[in-house]
Amino acid sequence: MYVRSMAVHPTARGQSIGKTLLSHVEEYAREHDFKRMYLRTTPFLADAIRLYERGGFVRTNEGPSTLRGTPIFT
């Protein structure tokens, strides 16, 4: 399963909403028997990267390294 986009409004950050969203996405993936989840982000979104890493995501070399000129990683 590929998570294309996930965001929390700046005024709502710090309330564990991102963690809850990620948890719901993972639950959906398990219920639908997905074996793997992928997401991509930009290196400058440090808070998002920390959220994903705390959620158990690890970086991989799979996928593109840029999107329309913006650096990304999977």
N, C-alpha and C positions, 0 to 999 in steps of 0.2 A: 504494500500500500504506500502511496506517495502522498505526503501531507504538503499541499501546495502553498498554503498561507495560514498563518495564525498570528493574531495581534490582539493587544489589550490597549484600550484608550489610555493615553498618558495619565489622565486624572484618576484612573482606576488601578494603576499599577501599585504593587506592594501589598495586594490583598489576596494573594495566592490564586488569582483568577487564571493566570497562565498555566499554573500547575494543574488546576482543575480541568481546564480545556484539554491539556495534554493527556490527562488521565482518562477523560471521556473518549478521546480519539483512540487511545490504546485499547480501551474496553470494546469499542466498535470493531477494531481490527481483530481482537481475539474472538468475538462473537461471530465474525464472518470468516474465520479460519485463515486470515492472512499470516504468512510465515515470517514476513519481514516488513518493517516500516522504514521509509526513507523521508528525509526532509532536507531542504537546502536553505542556507542562510548566507548572509554576507558577513565577512570577518569583523566589521565594525559594530555589529549588534551584540555587544559583549553580554548584556543581561539575558538576551535570548539564548545565546550559546551556553551560558551557565545553567539556565533552566533545562535545556536539552541534555546537557551532560549530567546534571543531577538526576534526570529522568532515565539515565542509562544509555543514551545515545552516544555513539562513538564516531569519530570522523573516518571517512573512507575516501579512497581515490576514485571511486565510481562516479560517473556523471561528469558534466562539464565543469570547467574551472572559472568560466565567466558567463554572464548572461547580459547580452547587449552592452558589453564593455564593463560591466560591474563584476568585480571578483565575487565568487561564491564558492562554497564547499558543501559537500553532502555529508 
